[in-house]
Amino acid sequence: MASHGCFFVAMMMVFAMLATASNGQPLDPHFYDKVCPAALPAIRKVVEEAVAVEPRMGASLLRLHFHDCFVNGCDGSILLDDTPFFTGEKNAAPNANSVRGFDVIDRIKDAVNAACKGNVVSCADVVAVAARDSIVALGGPSYDVQLGRRDARAASQAAANNSIPAPTFDLDRLVSNFAAHGLTPQDLVVLSGAHTLGFSRCTNFRDRIYNETATLDASLAAQLRGRCPRADGDGDDNLAPLDPTPARFDGGYYSSLLHSRGVLHSDHQLLAGPTEGLVRFYGANNEAFRRDFAVAMVRMGGLSPLTGSSGEIRANCRKVNY
């Protein structure tokens, strides 16, 4: 891993390029400094309150950002309710009965509009900043969120079904999916480290605990089978933590993988090829994980933003302006 520092510098250069929209207008962490300096503190306050009441909400807000960015870019489209004109992303297979935190985003948007005395902060930026603030609230690294995104005026359930990587994917499909979003195998490994936070539904790990026992720690398998019956539809929404400390941002996720305690098939797949070396590296180097996770989050947050005159700034994150 001697070249790791060089990789870090290269990634900083690449995410700066990724954070530029097709019309050439770059995102900027200081975008709201003049128009509404109270915006980011208002977001942080609501996030901290929500996470204090329910630590799991931090993981949910982080996941909301992932699932937004992986479908046509970071444009707030995941927040849109269905309309007569389009079927949105909320009930796509990766999101239905799973993605949550929409009510917190609503509260944030109301708080920001009040603080700014108007509708100047996009829902897409709210989601991106809320993800960062959730990470920090749970002990993770801070970073400068690139800002200036605008909101999509439509959403696509089909795009969500096709774009979000599934927990059943093998390594080659995971790598291909990330590559399709302009992200590298290293991004895959470090962003998968988000599973240091939160829980997974039984339906996402059922097949692993009953059919992949050769690669799963026996005691964990037994524990998970107690939460997740074999029959489909039985206990689908029962939850299990993705690592031993689901409310603390730490390196426990990688340690779990290395001890055959990865809950999801996709987690264990990171040991199935050249990405194994990265799992071992981050498992032994928590500071490198924190640093590179922050870099990768900015890279992901720069995927295909709408800026300038594209899209809009929604007054209500659940529906387009009319």
C-alpha positions, 0 to 999 in steps of 0.5 A, spaced: 500 500 500 505 504 499 502 508 493 496 509 498 498 517 499 498 518 491 492 515 490 489 519 495 491 525 491 489 523 485 482 522 488 482 529 490 483 531 483 478 526 480 472 528 485 473 535 483 472 534 476 466 529 478 463 535 482 462 539 475 455 539 472 455 538 465 454 545 464 460 547 467 458 550 473 462 547 479 459 545 486 462 549 491 462 548 499 461 555 500 455 556 495 451 558 501 455 563 505 453 569 502 445 567 500 444 564 507 450 563 512 444 560 517 443 554 512 448 549 514 447 550 522 440 549 521 441 542 517 446 540 523 441 542 528 435 538 526 440 532 524 443 532 531 436 532 534 433 526 530 440 522 531 439 523 539 432 521 539 434 515 534 441 513 533 439 509 527 436 515 523 443 517 522 445 511 518 438 512 514 440 519 512 446 516 510 443 511 506 438 516 503 444 520 500 447 513 497 440 511 494 439 518 491 446 519 488 446 512 484 440 514 480 441 519 475 446 523 480 445 527 486 438 530 485 434 529 490 429 525 486 429 519 491 424 524 495 419 525 490 412 522 491 409 518 485 404 523 481 400 521 475 406 523 470 411 519 473 412 513 478 418 515 483 423 511 486 420 510 493 417 504 492 423 501 487 425 494 490 431 497 493 427 502 497 420 499 498 419 498 506 427 500 507 429 507 505 427 512 510 428 518 513 423 522 509 420 526 515 426 528 517 428 531 511 421 535 511 423 538 518 430 540 515 427 543 509 422 547 513 427 549 518 432 551 513 427 555 509 425 559 516 432 560 517 434 563 510 427 566 510 425 563 503 426 557 498 434 558 497 437 551 499 435 545 494 433 538 497 439 535 494 443 539 498 439 538 504 440 530 503 448 531 502 449 535 508 444 531 512 448 525 510 455 528 512 452 531 519 449 524 521 456 521 520 459 526 524 454 525 529 455 518 530 463 519 531 465 519 523 469 524 520 467 531 517 468 533 510 466 539 506 460 538 502 460 541 495 454 545 494 450 548 489 446 542 486 439 543 484 433 538 484 430 534 479 423 535 476 422 527 475 424 521 478 424 514 475 422 507 479 425 503 473 432 507 474 432 506 481 431 498 480 436 498 475 442 503 478 442 501 486 447 495 487 443 489 491 446 486 497 445 479 493 451 482 488 457 478 487 464 482 486 464 483 479 457 486 479 458 490 484 465 493 481 461 494 474 455 497 478 460 502 481 464 503 475 458 505 471 457 511 476 464 513 475 467 510 481 473 505 482 473 498 486 477 502 492 471 507 492 466 500 493 470 498 499 471 504 502 464 506 501 461 499 503 464 501 510 458 505 511 455 499 513 459 500 520 452 504 521 445 501 521 441 495 520 439 490 515 432 487 514 432 480 514 430 479 507 436 482 505 440 477 509 436 471 509 439 467 503 446 468 506 444 465 513 441 459 510 445 457 504 452 460 505 454 458 512 461 455 509 463 463 509 459 465 515 461 465 522 457 459 526 455 463 532 453 469 528 449 465 523 445 462 529 444 468 532 441 471 525 437 465 524 433 467 530 431 473 528 430 471 520 426 465 519 427 461 513 420 462 509 420 468 505 415 473 507 416 471 515 419 476 519 422 480 512 422 486 516 426 484 522 433 487 523 440 485 525 446 490 526 451 490 520 457 490 525 457 490 532 457 497 533 451 500 529 451 506 532 458 508 532 462 510 526 468 505 527 472 500 523 468 494 526 465 493 519 472 491 516 474 487 522 467 483 522 468 481 514 475 478 516 472 474 521 467 471 517 462 476 520 459 480 514 452 480 514 450 481 507 452 477 501 455 483 498 459 485 504 463 478 504 464 478 496 469 484 498 474 478 500 473 474 493 478 478 489 483 483 489 479 488 494 481 483 499 487 487 500 483 493 501 479 490 506 485 488 510 488 495 509 482 499 512 481 493 517 488 495 520 488 502 519 482 506 521 485 513 520 486 511 513 479 509 513 476 515 516 480 519 511 478 515 505 471 515 506 470 522 507 474 523 500 469 518 497 463 521 500 465 527 496 466 524 490 459 520 490 456 527 492 459 530 485 455 525 481 451 528 475 449 534 479 444 539 476 446 546 477 445 553 474 438 553 470 437 545 470 432 543 475 429 547 480 429 548 488 423 545 491 419 548 496 417 541 498 422 536 497 416 531 496 413 534 490 415 539 484 414 546 484 408 548 479 
